[in-house]
Amino acid sequence: MAEARLAVALAVADARHEMRLSLATVIGIAAVLAPLIVLAGLKAGIVSAIREGLTASPRAREVVNIANRSFDQEFLAALRARPDVAFVIPRTRTLAAIGGLARLDAPDAPVRGELLATAPGDPLLAGLPTPSGRQAVLSRALADRLGVSAGETIRLRVDRIMGGARETLALSVTVAAVAPPASFGREAAFLPLPLLLLVEDFQDGLIGPEPPPAEAEPDPARLYAGFRLYARTLEDVVAIDRDLRRQGIDVATRAEDVAALLALDRNLAVLFAAIAALGGAGYLVGLGVGLYANVERKRRELALLRLMGLSARGLVAFPAAQAALFALAGSALAALVALGLEGFVNRLDLAVAEGRPVSVISARDLALAAAATLAGGLAAAGVAARRAARIAPGEGVRDA
């Protein structure tokens, strides 16, 4: 241990003695490392900006069938059982998914809006109360058109033609909450599934204009025209889209956008790895040659240390300590340069960022860069250490 401390002290003293050479080595390390840190920050920032743009609304994870089909409970249950599916709710036919909604004081001026089923866990209504009975959650666009807020009662109207006569189903619905604009941009009302099925039954002529006092739970044998599904993660959208299309079900998703994001992430990772490999190889060769040359130049002095009792193991610690010193100093300088460049880059008005930082350099990135540089420096010192270990004490006497 004493020999190791002595070798470290000698390495530090030698670096201070040859300050210009030491500074050149440190600057060389920083010149290689700083661009890699900046590149890693750009990769993280660009991918994060695009990912956040996609995930700003849960609709990026939405999967909806396009054409009306007939889906039974078994099919929907199989979807819910998938580990990559977070939420599934049936959809009614397109004709039954449109209704007129009006204020009680203006029943003859309805606003047409989409009618969507909802249930607990609906990502579009996260943080909002789930409507039950004859309640509804309105989109912000619809609530603003109607001029209503949570707690008010509105009128839901649905028309049909039966026997040549127009019939109207009118229901009083309480506004349970108003969803933020990011949840759903169009005019829509989110209803409990039994209430929406009541509207569909009216359209199908199964019930009259006078609705039952309470909505019954859905018949287990009932078939649904569609579904609204949300993947658990962005990455899951691609797999769900592919599986459903293989079953002959046309769906509308953001799968292409998600796939493009994942491809960008992979390509940037490959590019970063290639540049890091080239830069790292140059760093290792340069530092290794420099340390080896330093040992050669000080061969006589190191031999005298052997002659004075310093073991070969202690002598090996000399280039290793210098490598660690240069690596840590170079990492610190590279971190300062990279953080300065990060601030400059983030002040640029880049379209890809859309208000988000385009470069994100974390403390973890800096720690990994320092650790990799230190490991590379010690590896580069191996050649010099091997040369130092072969220095015989007699070389100091012979060259004296």
NUVEXSE-932842 format. One record per residue (C-alpha): x, y, z. Coordinates in steps of 0.5 Angstrom, whole numbers, padded with zeros to 4 digits, always signed. Example, Ala and Ser with C-alpha at 12.3 -4.5 7.8 and 13.67 -1.06 7.14 Angstrom:
! NUVEXSE-932842
+0025-0009+0016+0027-0002+0014
***
This chain:
! NUVEXSE-932842
+0000+0000+0000+0006+0005+0002+0009+0003-0005+0002+0005-0009+0002+0011-0005+0009+0013-0007+0008+0011-0014+0001+0016-0014+0005+0022-0011+0011+0021-0016+0006+0021-0022+0002+0027-0019+0009+0031-0018+0011+0028-0025+0005+0031-0028+0006+0038-0025+0013+0038-0027+0012+0037-0034+0005+0042-0034+0005+0043-0041+0005+0036-0043+0000+0034-0038-0004+0040-0040-0004+0038-0048-0006+0030-0046-0012+0033-0042-0014+0037-0047-0013+0032-0052-0017+0027-0048-0023+0033-0047-0023+0034-0055-0025+0027-0056-0029+0026-0050-0033+0033-0051-0036+0031-0058-0038+0024-0055-0042+0027-0049-0045+0033-0054-0047+0027-0059-0050+0023-0053-0054+0029-0050-0057+0031-0057-0059+0023-0058-0063+0024-0052-0066+0030-0053-0068+0029-0060-0071+0022-0058-0074+0025-0052-0077+0031-0056-0081+0027-0061-0083+0022-0056-0086+0027-0051-0089+0030-0057-0093+0023-0059-0094+0022-0051-0097+0029-0050-0104+0025-0051-0106+0018-0050-0109+0018-0057-0102+0016-0059-0103+0010-0056-0110+0009-0059-0112+0003-0063-0119+0004-0067-0122-0001-0072-0124+0003-0078-0130-0001-0081-0136-0003-0077-0135-0011-0075-0138-0016-0070-0134-0017-0064-0136-0021-0059-0134-0021-0051-0129-0027-0052-0125-0023-0057-0125-0016-0053-0123-0021-0047-0118-0023-0051-0115-0016-0052-0116-0014-0045-0112-0020-0043-0106-0018-0047-0100-0016-0043-0099-0010-0048-0106-0007-0048-0108-0002-0042-0115-0001-0044-0121-0003-0048-0128-0001-0049-0133-0003-0054-0136+0002-0059-0143+0002-0062-0144+0003-0070-0142+0010-0073-0150+0012-0073-0151+0011-0066-0144+0014-0064-0147+0021-0066-0152+0025-0062-0155+0032-0061-0153+0035-0054-0157+0042-0052-0157+0046-0046-0164+0045-0042-0166+0053-0043-0164+0052-0051-0167+0045-0053-0168+0047-0060-0161+0049-0061-0157+0042-0060-0150+0041-0062-0148+0035-0066-0142+0031-0062-0139+0024-0062-0142+0019-0057-0136+0015-0054-0137+0009-0049-0132+0010-0043-0130+0006-0036-0126+0006-0031-0119+0007-0033-0120+0010-0039-0113+0014-0041-0117+0020-0044-0120+0021-0038-0114+0020-0033-0115+0024-0027-0123+0025-0028-0129+0022-0025-0132+0016-0029-0139+0018-0031-0144+0013-0029-0152+0012-0030-0154+0018-0034-0148+0022-0033-0143+0024-0038-0136+0027-0039-0135+0033-0044-0130+0035-0049-0127+0042-0048-0129+0043-0055-0137+0041-0054-0137+0044-0047-0135+0051-0050-0140+0050-0055-0145+0049-0050-0143+0054-0045-0144+0049-0039-0139+0046-0034-0139+0040-0029-0145+0039-0025-0150+0042-0030-0155+0038-0034-0156+0038-0041-0161+0034-0046-0158+0029-0050-0163+0028-0057-0162+0022-0062-0167+0022-0068-0170+0016-0072-0175+0015-0077-0180+0009-0076-0186+0008-0080-0184+0014-0084-0185+0018-0078-0179+0022-0074-0178+0019-0067-0174+0023-0062-0170+0020-0055-0169+0025-0050-0165+0024-0044-0163+0029-0039-0155+0028-0037-0151+0031-0032-0144+0033-0034-0139+0030-0029-0133+0033-0031-0130+0037-0037-0124+0034-0041-0118+0038-0042-0117+0040-0050-0111+0035-0050-0115+0029-0048-0120+0030-0054-0120+0036-0059-0127+0035-0062-0134+0036-0060-0135+0029-0056-0139+0026-0050-0136+0020-0046-0142+0016-0043-0142+0010-0039-0143+0004-0044-0150+0002-0042-0152+0009-0043-0149+0009-0050-0152+0002-0052-0159+0005-0050-0158+0010-0056-0156+0004-0060-0162+0000-0058-0166+0006-0060-0163+0007-0067-0164-0001-0068-0172+0000-0066-0171-0005-0060-0174+0000-0055-0179+0006-0056-0178+0014-0055-0179+0013-0047-0173+0010-0045-0173+0005-0039-0172+0008-0032-0165+0005-0031-0160+0002-0036-0159-0005-0036-0152-0008-0036-0150-0011-0043-0152-0018-0045-0146-0022-0045-0148-0025-0052-0148-0018-0055-0144-0016-0061-0140-0010-0062-0139-0006-0068-0132-0004-0066-0127-0002-0060-0123+0003-0057-0116+0000-0055-0110+0004-0052-0103+0000-0052-0099+0000-0045-0093+0003-0048-0091+0007-0055-0087+0001-0057-0093-0004-0056-0097+0000-0061-0093-0003-0067-0094-0010-0065-0102-0009-0063-0103-0006-0070-0099-0012-0074-0103-0017-0070-0110-0014-0071-0108-0013-0079-0106-0020-0079-0113-0022-0077-0116-0018-0082-0118-0012-0078-0117-0005-0081-0115-0001-0075-0113+0007-0075-0106+0008-0070-0100+0012-0070-0096+0006-0071-0092+0009-0077-0090+0015-0073-0088+0010-0067-0084+0006-0072-0080+0012-0074-0079+0014-0067-0076+0007-0065-0072+0007-0072-0069+0014-0071-0067+0011-0064-0064+0005-0066-0060+0009-0072-0058+0014-0067-0055+0009-0062-0051+0006-0068-0049+0012-0070-0046+0014-0063-0043+0007-0062-0039+0008-0069-0037+0015-0067-0035+0013-0060-0031+0007-0062-0027+0011-0067-0026+0017-0062-0025+0012-0057-0020+0008-0061-0016+0014-0062-0016+0016-0055-0013+0009-0053-0008+0009-0058-0006+0016-0056-0006+0016-0049-0002+0009-0049+0003+0012-0054+0004+0018-0049+0005+0014-0043+0009+0009-0046+0014+0014-0049+0014+0018-0042+0016+0011-0038+0022+0011-0044+0024+0018-0042+0024+0016-0035+0027+0009-0035+0033+0011-0032+0030+0015-0026+0025+0009-0025+0031+0004-0025+0034+0008-0020+0027+0008-0016+0028+0000-0017+0035+0000-0014+0033+0004-0008+0028-0001-0006+0021+0000-0010+0018-0006-0013+0016-0008-0020+0009-0008-0017+0010-0001-0014+0013+0002-0021+0007-0001-0025+0003+0004-0021+0006+0010-0024+0004+0010-0031-0003+0007-0028-0004+0013-0023-0002+0018-0029-0007+0015-0033-0012+0016-0028-0010+0023-0027-0011+0025-0034-0017+0021-0035-0021+0024-0029-0018+0031-0031-0020+0030-0038-0027+0028-0036-0028+0034-0032-0026+0039-0038-0030+0035-0043-0036+0036-0038-0035+0043-0037-0034+0044-0045-0040+0039-0046-0045+0043-0041-0043+0050-0044-0045+0047-0051-0051+0044-0049-0054+0051-0046-0052+0054-0053-0055+0049-0057-0062+0049-0053-0062+0057-0054-0063+0055-0062-0070+0055-0065-0070+0048-0067-0076+0046-0070-0075+0039-0068-0075+0041-0060-0082+0045-0060-0080+0048-0054-0077+0042-0051-0069+0042-0050-0066+0039-0056-0060+0037-0052-0060+0033-0045-0054+0031-0042-0055+0028-0035-0051+0027-0029-0051+0019-0031-0048+0021-0038-0043+0025-0035-0041+0019-0030-0041+0014-0035-0037+0018-0039-0032+0019-0034-0032+0012-0032-0031+0009-0039-0025+0014-0040-0022+0012-0033-0023+0005-0035-0020+0006-0042-0014+0010-0039-0012+0004-0035-0013+0000-0040-0008+0004-0045-0003+0005-0039-0003-0003-0039+0003-0003-0044+0007+0003-0041+0006-0001-0034+0009-0008-0037+0015-0004-0040+0016-0001-0033+0015-0007-0030+0021-0010-0034+0026-0004-0032+0031-0008-0028+0035-0004-0022+0042-0005-0025+0039+0000-0031+0040+0006-0027+0047+0004-0025+0049+0002-0032+0047+0009-0034+0050+0013-0029
***
